[in-house]
């Protein structure tokens, strides 16, 4: 296989360095299978405090055996290096921009835009399928879920949905986003999903094992791992979330959630409140319909416009 001018031979594992700026490069690990087949591109570390995916891809970079693969696996464990090593929530520290809102990138733009440009031009051309691994950020509690696209071409949407259904996560959520790492890939005709697992700046062995299981499920779905005794089956327990409310803070203040991820909620239920420094309630978050809590902010201090809670109808 070839990646951005680099040749990786069959049965070989090779690390490719993609320069972004004078100070920042992306480290990509390419596992070229012994036999030809599809290429799965895996990314993580878009946000600096989301660790489950990073640890998962770090391990897989060292444990995947190219000689056992039919096709290729390309891994980018840390898409936002300075964000990861500085533990920066949500943004690229140098320009304070959310990398997952920076696509399509620009070759001569700010750092987040340059990272997006390199990912688009180096990784997208190689991908038959792309999975971007996330967690709740350092101040987000989250129930595992997968976002699948509805804003791409019908064939791309359907292939993405079919892959989402084999994952171990309990919920799948429709997404119409177009300016993120996975969603811009969809706009370029690449089937893709975004998997969320873990949160609050933490990771665990159990979460990494579950994340690895999802990666292996995708590899089997794409026939990169040919195991006739372990053909991926749809997760019959997985539920589709058909409508989602992303409730933001209307004011800067203090946030007091009344719910937890995976809580069942009822229409009219109080999900949380915002107060000012005098203790006066300045915003109540009330459920618009019966549903399920997907994730919520755990921080006490919240700025106007920040997400408070996401809940959906199932």
Backbone bond lengths (Angstrom), bond angles and torsions (degrees), N, CA, C in turn:
res aa  C-N    CA-C-N  psi(-1)  N-CA   C-N-CA  omega(-1)  CA-C   N-CA-C  phi
1 X - - - 1.458 - - 1.524 109.74 -
2 X 1.323 115.76 161.26 1.454 121.75 176.75 1.534 108.74 -124.34
3 X 1.326 116.14 139.40 1.452 121.45 177.73 1.523 108.77 -135.87
4 X 1.296 116.01 108.12 1.458 122.55 173.53 1.529 111.50 52.83
5 X 1.340 115.46 45.19 1.452 121.33 177.93 1.513 115.09 88.58
6 X 1.324 117.26 -1.56 1.462 121.21 179.42 1.533 109.08 -104.18
7 X 1.316 116.32 137.86 1.461 121.21 177.42 1.521 109.93 -100.31
8 X 1.332 115.55 131.15 1.466 121.74 175.08 1.524 106.28 -119.61
9 X 1.313 116.51 123.59 1.459 121.44 -175.43 1.528 110.80 -81.16
10 X 1.313 115.75 159.71 1.467 121.16 -179.87 1.536 110.05 -60.91
11 X 1.315 114.93 135.54 1.450 120.83 -178.87 1.512 114.29 78.25
12 X 1.346 117.48 9.54 1.463 121.38 -174.66 1.531 111.62 -108.30
13 X 1.330 114.88 145.27 1.458 122.80 168.18 1.534 107.04 -107.44
14 X 1.327 116.95 129.68 1.454 119.74 -176.65 1.520 110.29 -143.37
15 X 1.322 115.67 136.61 1.456 121.00 175.92 1.524 108.99 -93.09
16 X 1.329 115.21 127.99 1.458 122.26 179.87 1.527 108.19 -115.05
17 X 1.306 117.28 128.64 1.462 122.94 178.75 1.527 108.84 -98.78
18 X 1.336 115.44 123.52 1.458 121.47 -179.82 1.531 108.69 -108.53
19 X 1.325 118.49 105.54 1.469 120.76 179.34 1.529 110.90 -66.51
20 X 1.333 115.63 137.48 1.455 121.88 176.33 1.526 110.38 -112.66
21 X 1.331 116.06 -46.51 1.466 122.59 178.16 1.519 107.59 -145.32
22 X 1.309 116.89 -173.52 1.461 120.04 178.43 1.521 112.02 -62.49
23 X 1.332 116.89 -28.80 1.462 120.97 -174.44 1.530 114.27 -108.98
24 X 1.308 117.75 -18.53 1.463 121.52 -171.86 1.514 111.06 -120.69
25 X 1.337 115.67 130.38 1.461 122.79 172.08 1.519 108.84 -132.92
26 X 1.318 116.10 157.65 1.462 121.90 176.23 1.519 108.70 -106.54
27 X 1.336 116.42 131.38 1.459 122.09 179.42 1.524 109.15 -98.73
28 X 1.311 115.68 115.06 1.461 122.59 -177.09 1.519 108.99 -114.33
29 X 1.327 116.17 132.14 1.463 121.27 178.58 1.521 108.08 -107.82
30 X 1.315 115.64 123.83 1.462 122.33 -177.97 1.522 109.63 -108.89
31 X 1.310 116.89 124.20 1.459 122.79 174.65 1.518 107.40 -111.29
32 X 1.312 116.03 103.14 1.465 122.01 -176.95 1.520 109.24 -92.47
33 X 1.307 116.50 117.90 1.458 121.04 -174.97 1.518 113.72 -65.71
34 X 1.319 113.97 158.18 1.466 120.41 178.16 1.524 111.00 -66.31
35 X 1.354 116.40 -27.09 1.457 121.81 -178.68 1.527 109.22 -122.86
36 X 1.338 117.54 149.55 1.468 120.16 -178.91 1.523 111.49 -68.38
37 X 1.310 115.97 151.06 1.459 122.07 179.29 1.514 109.90 178.41
38 X 1.302 115.86 -159.79 1.465 121.01 -177.45 1.532 111.02 -79.78
39 X 1.332 114.81 162.76 1.463 121.03 179.19 1.521 110.00 -116.29
40 X 1.328 114.81 124.70 1.463 122.69 175.23 1.524 108.11 -101.20
41 X 1.329 117.03 123.01 1.456 122.58 175.22 1.521 108.40 -102.36
42 X 1.334 116.21 127.20 1.465 122.87 -178.79 1.521 108.96 -119.36
43 X 1.332 116.96 129.86 1.460 121.36 179.14 1.522 109.96 -129.07
44 X 1.307 115.76 153.94 1.467 121.47 174.77 1.527 108.12 -157.71
45 X 1.323 116.67 178.02 1.449 120.44 177.52 1.508 114.38 71.91
46 X 1.336 117.43 22.47 1.465 120.08 174.08 1.527 109.97 -62.35
47 X 1.328 115.20 -37.22 1.469 121.58 176.64 1.529 108.69 -113.35
48 X 1.322 116.28 136.20 1.449 121.76 -165.53 1.507 117.15 -67.28
49 X 1.327 118.82 -21.27 1.472 121.21 -176.69 1.518 112.94 -110.20
50 X 1.337 116.85 20.12 1.460 121.08 -179.58 1.526 107.88 -108.74
51 X 1.342 116.16 103.28 1.456 120.65 -159.79 1.526 116.46 -102.57
52 X 1.311 119.06 -23.21 1.470 119.83 -173.25 1.526 110.84 -60.77
53 X 1.314 117.02 -47.69 1.458 120.30 -179.97 1.515 112.91 -64.71
54 X 1.325 116.53 -38.98 1.470 120.31 179.94 1.525 110.70 -61.42
55 X 1.337 116.55 -48.43 1.459 119.84 -179.71 1.527 111.01 -65.50
56 X 1.323 116.47 -36.69 1.462 120.08 178.69 1.522 111.07 -62.84
57 X 1.325 117.61 -49.55 1.465 119.92 -177.82 1.518 111.71 -70.84
58 X 1.333 117.71 -32.06 1.466 120.19 174.33 1.524 109.96 -58.62
59 X 1.331 116.55 -45.70 1.470 119.70 -179.59 1.520 111.57 -67.84
60 X 1.326 116.81 -45.48 1.458 119.81 -178.08 1.525 111.59 -64.73
61 X 1.323 116.77 -30.10 1.467 120.26 177.21 1.523 111.66 -59.09
62 X 1.322 115.77 -27.74 1.462 120.81 -177.26 1.527 113.65 -102.59
63 X 1.330 117.84 -15.80 1.462 119.28 -173.42 1.524 114.18 -111.19
64 X 1.323 118.48 -21.34 1.463 119.04 176.75 1.528 109.65 -62.14
65 X 1.310 116.14 139.64 1.459 121.60 -177.85 1.526 109.18 -108.51
66 X 1.331 118.13 102.54 1.465 121.16 -176.07 1.527 113.67 -54.38
67 X 1.317 117.07 -33.91 1.467 119.54 -176.61 1.540 112.04 -67.81
68 X 1.317 117.10 -15.23 1.472 120.76 178.82 1.524 112.83 -97.21
69 X 1.335 116.44 1.65 1.463 120.35 -174.23 1.529 111.47 -99.01
70 X 1.317 114.87 143.37 1.457 122.37 168.50 1.527 106.29 -109.02
71 X 1.325 115.17 94.16 1.457 120.33 -169.74 1.514 109.73 115.74
72 X 1.310 116.20 -161.71 1.459 120.53 -171.41 1.519 111.05 -135.90
73 X 1.332 115.20 153.17 1.458 121.75 172.57 1.525 107.09 -127.79
74 X 1.323 115.81 125.85 1.460 123.17 179.81 1.522 107.64 -114.94
75 X 1.332 117.14 124.16 1.458 121.64 -173.58 1.523 111.41 -119.86
76 X 1.325 115.84 129.43 1.465 123.03 171.80 1.526 106.85 -119.75
77 X 1.345 117.49 91.67 1.468 119.42 -175.76 1.525 114.28 -66.67
78 X 1.339 117.96 -32.73 1.468 120.58 -174.96 1.530 108.76 -131.14
79 X 1.323 116.00 98.84 1.464 120.94 -179.85 1.525 112.28 -79.83
80 X 1.321 116.80 -21.22 1.468 122.63 -176.84 1.527 107.83 -127.96
81 X 1.343 117.75 77.01 1.469 120.53 -171.17 1.520 114.24 -58.42
82 X 1.323 118.58 -47.00 1.464 119.20 -178.67 1.517 110.77 -67.26
83 X 1.330 117.84 -35.95 1.461 120.46 176.30 1.509 111.86 -62.72
84 X 1.333 116.64 -40.39 1.460 120.90 -179.14 1.526 111.03 -67.87
85 X 1.314 117.66 -50.06 1.462 120.01 -173.90 1.532 112.76 -77.72
86 X 1.327 117.08 -15.23 1.464 120.70 173.41 1.520 111.94 -101.28
87 X 1.348 116.89 1.84 1.466 122.28 -179.33 1.529 110.94 52.12
88 X 1.325 115.91 48.93 1.459 121.74 -178.79 1.521 110.29 -90.56
89 X 1.308 117.20 124.61 1.450 121.44 179.00 1.532 110.76 -71.75
90 X 1.321 115.46 130.97 1.457 124.97 165.47 1.520 117.32 68.31
91 X 1.332 119.37 -28.17 1.460 119.52 -170.06 1.526 112.50 -122.88
92 X 1.326 114.73 165.19 1.463 121.91 166.50 1.524 106.04 -81.21
93 X 1.336 119.41 120.71 1.467 120.97 -171.60 1.518 114.59 -57.07
94 X 1.327 116.84 -36.29 1.459 119.73 -173.57 1.527 113.21 -65.29
95 X 1.343 117.53 -33.88 1.473 117.83 -178.08 1.527 113.31 -125.06
96 X 1.348 115.98 2.26 1.467 121.92 176.28 1.535 112.25 59.20
97 X 1.330 116.58 33.40 1.461 122.09 179.29 1.521 109.02 -111.62
98 X 1.330 116.08 139.76 1.459 122.67 176.06 1.528 108.06 -72.87
99 X 1.329 117.04 114.60 1.467 120.99 -178.77 1.516 111.49 -58.58
100 X 1.319 117.20 -29.53 1.459 119.57 -179.29 1.524 112.35 -81.14
101 X 1.333 116.70 11.01 1.465 122.46 171.49 1.528 109.79 -127.10
102 X 1.325 116.70 16.17 1.471 120.98 -171.01 1.524 113.56 -107.06
103 X 1.322 117.83 6.32 1.462 120.75 -178.57 1.524 109.95 -98.10
104 X 1.350 117.74 142.38 1.465 127.23 -3.28 1.523 111.30 -72.55
105 X 1.325 115.38 150.46 1.451 120.02 -177.82 1.513 113.00 -85.97
106 X 1.325 114.51 -179.39 1.469 121.89 176.69 1.523 108.99 -132.77
107 X 1.308 116.54 134.03 1.463 121.68 -175.99 1.517 111.56 -60.83
108 X 1.330 117.93 -33.96 1.462 121.68 -177.76 1.525 111.75 -110.55
109 X 1.313 118.24 22.66 1.454 121.70 -179.11 1.517 112.28 -84.79
110 X 1.346 115.70 -165.39 1.466 120.49 174.10 1.519 108.28 -70.44
111 X 1.339 117.31 175.76 1.463 120.38 -170.50 1.520 112.25 -59.71
112 X 1.326 118.75 -45.13 1.463 119.53 -179.76 1.521 110.85 -60.43
113 X 1.322 116.65 -40.37 1.466 120.54 178.64 1.523 111.31 -66.30
114 X 1.317 117.30 -37.01 1.472 120.75 177.99 1.529 111.23 -68.05
115 X 1.341 116.81 -41.21 1.469 119.47 176.60 1.521 109.87 -59.62
116 X 1.328 116.44 -46.29 1.465 120.61 179.17 1.528 110.66 -59.28
117 X 1.325 116.62 -41.49 1.468 120.55 -179.25 1.523 110.78 -63.19
118 X 1.327 117.15 -43.75 1.465 120.48 -179.13 1.531 110.29 -65.47
119 X 1.328 117.33 -43.86 1.466 119.94 178.87 1.518 110.38 -60.72
120 X 1.322 116.24 -44.81 1.462 119.94 -178.95 1.525 112.09 -62.83
121 X 1.320 117.35 -41.31 1.465 120.04 -174.51 1.525 113.38 -88.50
122 X 1.336 117.62 -21.58 1.468 119.52 -179.46 1.522 112.61 -97.12
123 X 1.330 117.65 -41.21 1.463 121.09 -172.31 1.526 113.76 -97.80
124 X 1.313 117.62 -40.99 1.468 119.21 -178.24 1.533 113.00 -55.06
125 X 1.347 118.59 -44.99 1.466 117.75 -177.80 1.530 113.71 -60.36
126 X 1.325 117.44 -23.72 1.466 120.89 -178.39 1.522 112.56 -85.13
127 X 1.323 117.64 -16.72 1.465 121.46 -164.67 1.521 113.49 -87.88
128 X 1.333 115.16 128.00 1.464 121.65 162.63 1.517 110.26 -90.84
129 X 1.329 115.45 -24.83 1.460 122.07 175.95 1.521 107.31 -154.03
130 X 1.341 116.40 145.92 1.457 121.11 -179.61 1.522 109.82 -130.77
131 X 1.324 116.00 136.32 1.462 121.69 174.46 1.519 108.70 -127.57
132 X 1.332 115.60 124.40 1.460 121.72 179.67 1.527 107.90 -106.48
133 X 1.337 116.65 123.15 1.462 122.00 -172.84 1.526 110.28 -100.01
134 X 1.325 115.36 126.85 1.458 122.16 -178.84 1.524 110.22 -130.45
135 X 1.339 114.96 172.62 1.466 123.87 169.36 1.521 107.10 -137.59
136 X 1.338 116.66 171.67 1.440 117.91 163.81 1.522 107.33 -61.52
137 X 1.331 116.99 145.49 1.464 119.86 -178.21 1.525 110.20 -70.94
138 X 1.314 116.67 -172.67 1.459 121.19 -175.26 1.511 114.08 -59.93
139 X 1.337 116.60 -20.08 1.461 120.43 179.67 1.527 111.97 -122.30
140 X 1.336 116.51 30.97 1.460 120.51 -179.78 1.525 111.24 -129.31
141 X 1.326 115.64 127.47 1.465 122.02 172.30 1.522 107.41 -97.32
142 X 1.330 116.38 136.13 1.460 119.50 -166.96 1.516 112.00 -145.49
143 X 1.311 115.74 146.26 1.461 123.62 170.78 1.521 107.70 -97.20
144 X 1.340 120.23 133.68 1.465 120.36 -177.51 1.529 112.27 -53.63
145 X 1.339 115.05 139.64 1.456 121.00 -178.96 1.515 109.46 -159.54
146 X 1.327 115.77 168.74 1.460 121.03 175.47 1.519 108.23 -130.23
147 X 1.337 115.42 132.60 1.449 121.37 171.53 1.524 108.48 -91.27
148 X 1.341 116.58 132.88 1.453 120.96 174.94 1.524 108.58 -125.76
149 X 1.331 117.62 150.31 1.461 120.35 -169.89 1.526 113.34 -83.75
150 X 1.327 113.97 148.67 1.462 121.15 170.74 1.528 110.47 -127.57
151 X 1.339 117.06 4.88 1.467 121.13 -176.28 1.525 112.78 -107.04
152 X 1.330 117.59 8.60 1.454 120.66 177.68 1.517 111.27 -100.06
153 X 1.327 116.27 -172.01 1.455 120.24 173.51 1.526 109.24 -63.70
154 X 1.310 116.46 150.99 1.464 120.24 -173.35 1.525 111.86 -57.47
155 X 1.313 117.89 -41.51 1.456 120.66 -179.95 1.517 111.25 -63.00
156 X 1.334 116.80 -41.98 1.464 121.57 179.60 1.525 110.01 -66.54
157 X 1.337 116.80 -44.38 1.466 120.70 177.31 1.522 111.08 -57.41
158 X 1.329 116.48 -44.64 1.457 120.56 -175.78 1.519 111.71 -68.69
159 X 1.331 117.52 -40.85 1.463 120.25 177.57 1.527 110.59 -63.81
160 X 1.325 116.79 -38.36 1.461 121.04 178.29 1.520 110.73 -65.57
161 X 1.328 116.35 -43.98 1.464 120.89 178.90 1.518 111.18 -62.43
162 X 1.317 116.80 -42.78 1.472 120.09 -179.76 1.524 110.66 -60.74
163 X 1.336 116.75 -39.40 1.465 120.03 178.01 1.521 110.76 -69.03
164 X 1.323 117.43 -41.32 1.464 121.11 -179.64 1.523 111.27 -57.66
165 X 1.323 117.04 -34.55 1.461 121.27 -175.31 1.524 113.62 -70.07
166 X 1.347 118.50 -16.70 1.474 119.53 -179.88 1.531 111.32 -92.38
167 X 1.324 118.25 -2.69 1.460 121.05 -177.64 1.520 110.94 -79.44
168 X 1.334 115.67 160.74 1.468 120.53 -175.30 1.520 113.01 -83.64
169 X 1.324 118.75 -7.47 1.462 121.36 -175.91 1.527 110.56 -66.89
170 X 1.338 117.84 149.57 1.470 120.44 -176.25 1.516 114.61 -78.29
171 X 1.336 118.17 -20.71 1.460 120.13 -176.19 1.523 111.27 -131.92
172 X 1.322 115.78 144.66 1.462 122.17 170.06 1.531 107.81 -122.31
173 X 1.325 114.96 139.09 1.460 121.53 -170.44 1.522 109.54 -127.42
174 X 1.321 116.56 129.52 1.456 121.47 176.87 1.529 109.83 -68.29
175 X 1.322 115.56 142.01 1.465 120.37 179.88 1.522 109.55 -136.15
176 X 1.324 115.53 133.27 1.468 121.25 176.12 1.525 111.56 -107.07
177 X 1.343 116.99 12.53 1.471 121.26 -179.94 1.528 110.49 -62.74
178 X 1.340 115.18 152.67 1.459 120.29 -179.48 1.527 113.36 -135.14
179 X 1.335 118.65 -7.17 1.462 119.83 -170.87 1.523 114.09 -115.57
180 X 1.348 117.28 20.04 1.454 121.98 177.07 1.509 111.93 -106.02
181 X 1.322 116.18 176.59 1.460 120.56 -176.74 1.526 110.84 -59.82
182 X 1.332 116.81 -49.58 1.467 118.61 -178.02 1.525 111.24 -78.61
183 X 1.340 117.49 -36.98 1.462 120.43 -174.16 1.529 112.38 -73.38
184 X 1.346 117.55 -31.92 1.460 119.18 174.75 1.527 110.50 -72.17
185 X 1.347 116.65 -32.22 1.468 118.90 173.24 1.521 110.44 -59.87
186 X 1.327 116.54 -40.75 1.469 120.66 177.38 1.524 110.31 -59.76
187 X 1.341 116.88 -40.95 1.455 120.37 179.04 1.524 112.02 -65.37
188 X 1.315 116.80 -20.27 1.468 121.67 176.96 1.527 112.08 -93.84
189 X 1.337 116.48 9.51 1.454 120.93 175.75 1.514 115.14 88.60
190 X 1.341 117.68 15.57 1.466 121.62 -178.57 1.524 109.22 -103.68
191 X 1.327 119.49 120.22 1.475 120.24 174.30 1.522 109.65 -59.91
192 X 1.331 116.42 139.81 1.466 119.04 -174.30 1.519 110.39 -161.01
193 X 1.332 115.16 157.15 1.464 122.28 174.14 1.525 108.52 -138.97
194 X 1.333 115.19 159.84 1.456 122.14 172.70 1.516 107.55 -119.79
195 X 1.334 116.78 120.10 1.464 122.16 -176.20 1.525 109.18 -104.92
196 X 1.320 116.48 129.72 1.468 122.88 177.84 1.528 109.41 -110.88
197 X 1.352 115.37 129.22 1.465 119.42 177.54 1.530 108.86 -155.46
198 X 1.328 116.73 129.44 1.456 120.87 -179.68 1.516 111.23 87.80
199 X 1.343 115.94 -178.31 1.454 119.44 179.87 1.514 112.02 169.29
200 X 1.330 114.95 -176.53 1.468 124.87 176.69 1.525 112.48 59.76
201 X 1.340 116.85 29.27 1.456 120.36 178.58 1.510 114.10 69.45
202 X 1.338 117.06 24.93 1.464 121.76 -177.56 1.524 110.40 -123.56
203 X 1.323 115.67 163.41 1.458 121.46 169.00 1.516 107.94 -149.39
204 X 1.313 116.26 157.87 1.462 121.02 179.69 1.519 109.60 -138.75
205 X 1.336 115.57 161.02 1.461 119.85 176.81 1.521 111.18 -60.61
206 X 1.326 116.89 -39.00 1.466 120.31 -179.57 1.521 110.82 -63.47
207 X 1.335 116.95 -42.06 1.463 119.99 179.61 1.522 111.55 -66.47
208 X 1.324 116.84 -39.09 1.460 120.17 177.69 1.527 110.11 -65.32
209 X 1.320 117.84 -41.53 1.475 120.07 177.48 1.520 110.86 -60.74
210 X 1.333 116.98 -42.67 1.455 119.96 179.64 1.528 111.17 -66.40
211 X 1.326 116.01 -37.97 1.460 119.94 177.61 1.525 110.75 -66.13
212 X 1.317 117.28 -41.48 1.463 120.83 175.35 1.529 110.69 -59.89
213 X 1.335 116.75 -40.41 1.460 120.35 178.99 1.524 110.92 -60.77
214 X 1.338 117.05 -37.66 1.456 120.01 177.45 1.523 111.27 -66.81
215 X 1.323 117.53 -40.48 1.461 120.51 178.23 1.528 110.22 -62.65
216 X 1.320 116.80 -45.45 1.466 119.53 179.16 1.523 111.49 -64.79
217 X 1.330 117.56 -33.86 1.461 120.40 176.22 1.525 110.55 -63.46
218 X 1.324 116.80 -40.69 1.464 120.15 177.48 1.526 110.94 -66.73
219 X 1.328 117.32 -38.48 1.456 119.99 178.65 1.526 111.08 -63.57
220 X 1.329 115.79 -39.28 1.472 118.81 177.14 1.528 111.05 -70.86
221 X 1.313 116.84 -37.23 1.461 121.64 177.76 1.525 110.38 -58.83
222 X 1.338 116.56 -37.06 1.459 121.88 -179.03 1.527 112.62 -90.98
223 X 1.341 116.72 3.52 1.470 122.82 -179.13 1.523 112.68 63.60
224 X 1.331 116.45 24.25 1.466 120.47 174.30 1.528 109.56 -75.93
225 X 1.302 116.26 -34.66 1.464 122.36 169.38 1.522 106.96 -105.31
226 X 1.284 116.79 112.91 1.466 120.75 -177.47 1.515 109.34 -95.94
227 X 1.302 115.18 96.82 1.465 121.33 179.42 1.522 107.22 -131.34
228 X 1.302 116.40 98.25 1.461 120.44 -176.04 1.515 112.52 -65.63
229 X 1.318 116.70 -18.61 1.461 119.79 178.77 1.528 112.52 -87.89
230 X 1.322 115.99 -2.19 1.471 119.35 -176.85 1.526 109.64 -140.56
231 X 1.321 116.21 55.05 1.459 121.72 178.27 1.525 108.64 -71.84
232 X 1.338 118.62 130.65 1.465 119.48 -176.58 1.527 111.94 -63.92
233 X 1.301 114.77 132.87 1.455 121.76 178.26 1.518 109.29 -110.09
234 X 1.311 115.95 152.99 1.455 119.23 175.56 1.523 109.91 -63.35
235 X 1.318 114.99 140.82 1.465 121.99 177.46 1.525 107.92 -77.89
236 X 1.328 116.19 100.78 1.457 120.49 -175.01 1.523 113.19 -67.44
237 X 1.332 116.81 -19.67 1.462 120.30 179.31 1.527 112.50 -85.43
238 X 1.321 116.60 -13.72 1.465 120.64 -178.85 1.533 109.79 -69.11
239 X 1.323 115.92 136.12 1.458 121.39 -179.08 1.522 110.34 -115.47
240 X 1.334 115.51 144.20 1.454 120.28 178.54 1.519 110.64 -93.03
241 X 1.314 114.88 130.89 1.460 121.71 176.90 1.525 107.30 -91.52
242 X 1.321 116.88 117.21 1.464 120.90 -169.83 1.518 113.72 -93.17
243 X 1.314 118.13 -18.14 1.471 121.73 176.74 1.514 107.78 -149.11
244 X 1.318 116.84 138.76 1.464 121.16 -177.86 1.524 109.73 -130.47
245 X 1.327 115.48 138.30 1.461 122.37 171.34 1.524 107.93 -108.83
246 X 1.326 115.87 124.87 1.461 121.99 174.86 1.531 106.80 -107.62
247 X 1.328 116.00 95.40 1.460 120.71 -173.51 1.517 111.18 -85.87
248 X 1.316 117.45 122.65 1.454 122.62 -179.99 1.522 111.24 -102.86
249 X 1.318 115.22 161.05 1.468 121.23 177.44 1.523 109.59 -74.51
250 X 1.320 115.47 131.42 1.466 120.61 178.48 1.528 111.62 -85.05
251 X 1.326 116.71 -16.80 1.457 122.21 -178.79 1.535 108.51 -142.21
252 X 1.312 116.81 160.78 1.462 121.73 168.62 1.527 108.26 -80.64
253 X 1.329 116.38 132.56 1.454 118.40 -177.93 1.513 112.41 177.13
254 X 1.338 115.15 -152.35 1.466 123.08 -176.17 1.524 108.82 -106.59
255 X 1.336 115.56 133.60 1.471 121.40 -173.35 1.524 109.95 -111.62
256 X 1.368 114.94 129.79 1.456 121.37 -179.54 1.536 109.06 -127.83
257 X 1.348 116.65 92.40 1.466 118.90 179.65 1.522 111.60 -72.16
258 X 1.318 115.25 148.71 1.466 121.82 179.08 1.522 111.22 -111.70
259 X 1.328 116.98 8.84 1.467 121.06 -172.60 1.529 109.72 -135.47
260 X 1.342 114.92 174.08 1.461 122.86 175.93 1.527 108.43 -135.57
261 X 1.336 117.86 159.42 1.458 119.63 175.86 1.523 111.46 -56.27
262 X 1.318 115.71 139.51 1.465 124.90 178.84 1.534 113.02 80.28
263 X 1.341 118.34 0.69 1.462 120.14 174.66 1.522 109.74 -66.93
264 X 1.320 115.84 137.48 1.466 121.03 169.68 1.523 108.13 -80.58
265 X 1.320 115.98 133.50 1.461 119.97 -177.64 1.522 110.24 -124.44
266 X 1.328 115.10 160.12 1.461 121.71 -178.77 1.520 109.95 -118.03
267 X 1.306 116.12 150.73 1.456 121.30 176.89 1.529 109.78 -55.00
268 X 1.324 116.22 131.51 1.459 121.51 -179.56 1.511 114.66 89.33
269 X 1.342 117.34 -4.85 1.463 120.74 -178.23 1.532 110.29 -73.60
270 X 1.333 116.38 142.08 1.457 121.86 174.61 1.527 109.07 -76.26
271 X 1.329 116.83 119.71 1.464 121.78 -179.45 1.527 112.19 -95.89
272 X 1.318 116.59 -19.89 1.454 120.82 179.56 1.516 109.90 167.66
273 X 1.312 114.44 173.09 1.465 118.82 -178.80 1.523 109.84 -142.98
274 X 1.320 115.67 153.81 1.458 123.25 172.02 1.523 108.19 -109.07
275 X 1.337 115.49 138.21 1.463 120.80 176.38 1.521 109.70 -124.33
276 X 1.340 115.58 157.31 1.459 119.47 170.55 1.520 109.20 -91.37
277 X 1.324 116.96 -175.90 1.465 120.12 -174.88 1.521 112.58 -68.89
278 X 1.323 117.61 -15.34 1.466 121.34 177.46 1.522 112.61 -90.49
279 X 1.326 116.19 -1.44 1.452 120.41 -179.51 1.516 113.77 87.81
280 X 1.329 118.00 5.57 1.459 121.22 178.24 1.524 109.75 -78.40
281 X 1.322 116.57 133.94 1.457 120.93 177.77 1.524 109.20 -71.79
282 X 1.325 116.32 123.19 1.461 121.17 -178.71 1.532 112.07 -111.51
283 X 1.320 117.12 -8.65 1.468 120.74 175.89 1.518 109.36 -162.40
284 X 1.320 115.97 132.83 1.458 121.70 170.85 1.525 108.06 -112.31
285 X 1.322 116.17 136.51 1.462 120.77 176.41 1.520 107.69 -103.53
286 X 1.324 115.25 113.51 1.458 122.79 -175.99 1.522 108.88 -113.91
287 X 1.311 117.38 135.24 1.468 121.51 -179.80 1.526 111.00 -66.69
288 X 1.334 115.69 131.09 1.462 121.17 178.59 1.522 112.66 -79.61
289 X 1.341 116.48 -19.73 1.465 120.15 -177.84 1.523 109.06 -160.40
290 X 1.331 115.86 167.25 1.464 120.88 172.87 1.528 108.54 -64.91
291 X 1.334 116.95 141.56 1.451 117.79 -179.56 1.503 113.33 -178.79
292 X 1.333 114.77 -151.05 1.451 122.54 -175.54 1.530 109.24 -135.00
293 X 1.328 117.15 140.70 1.467 120.98 175.66 1.522 108.46 -80.85
294 X 1.321 116.39 124.38 1.460 121.69 179.26 1.530 111.33 -90.62
295 X 1.317 116.29 -50.07 1.464 119.99 176.27 1.520 109.40 -161.39
296 X 1.342 115.18 163.59 1.458 119.46 179.26 1.517 110.43 -153.23
297 X 1.311 115.12 160.40 1.451 122.36 177.97 1.521 109.34 -76.58
298 X 1.329 116.37 136.76 1.466 121.15 179.92 1.521 112.45 -105.27
299 X 1.331 117.92 -3.35 1.464 121.17 -177.72 1.529 110.54 -72.89
300 X 1.314 115.89 149.89 1.461 120.73 175.20 1.529 110.54 -81.26
301 X 1.315 116.66 -44.75 1.460 121.10 178.89 1.513 110.96 -92.70
302 X 1.343 115.97 124.80 1.460 121.58 -175.14 1.526 109.18 -128.58
303 X 1.320 115.86 136.21 1.451 120.21 174.73 1.521 111.05 -90.37
304 X 1.307 115.45 151.90 1.459 120.37 176.18 1.527 110.07 -54.30
305 X 1.335 116.09 134.48 1.456 121.28 179.34 1.505 114.55 93.13
306 X 1.334 118.56 -11.82 1.463 120.35 177.30 1.522 110.64 -76.55
307 X 1.328 115.01 150.62 1.462 119.88 178.41 1.519 110.89 -69.34
308 X 1.325 116.22 133.91 1.458 121.78 175.27 1.518 111.17 -98.51
309 X 1.319 116.34 -50.14 1.462 120.76 -176.26 1.523 109.48 -155.92
310 X 1.334 115.75 146.44 1.457 122.25 172.29 1.522 107.59 -121.21
311 X 1.326 116.04 127.74 1.465 120.05 177.78 1.530 108.80 -138.78
312 X 1.320 115.58 157.14 1.448 118.58 -174.99 1.516 113.00 -142.62
313 X 1.325 113.97 166.93 1.456 122.14 177.73 1.523 109.16 -97.34
314 X 1.325 116.88 134.18 1.470 120.73 177.58 1.527 109.89 -123.74
